[in-house]
Amino acid sequence: MLANDIQALVPGIVSQVKSNKVRALAIMSSRRSPALPEVPTTTELGFPSLLSSTWFAVLAPKGTPNDIVRKMNVAINNVVADPETVKVFTEMGASPLGGTPERVAYVLSADLLKWRAVVKRGNIQMQ
């Protein structure tokens, strides 16, 4: 992006925006980023369906016992809720959420459906 090869940004470049190395035109969200409150959302700009987010999850192999999954989930949620973790993520422009294994499965499934439809509708091909 800094070389002008792409025109999109992801969490983690807040410092480049704040130092005017790049200009943020919009946040692809229905709500403004606390890290860049001056940047409007795509919803505010009249594109309410132009939403996208980068998210991260910890996944375990299929068949991992539920008690192990639950213990991992509790430990991860504790880290995500730690004030220092929240501070670091927020400064990068990310929103640490935490959640349940069921929520991750839902978000993953919904994103697969959404982006599969976008690829098909746009006849997007790998090069």
ABEGO torsion letter per residue (X at the ends): XAAGABABBBBGAAAAAAAGABBBABBBBABBBAABAABBBAAAAGBAABBBBBBBBBBBBBGBBAAAAAAAAAAAAAAAABAAAAAAAAAAGBBBAEEBAAAAAAAAAAAAAAAAAAAAAAGBBBX
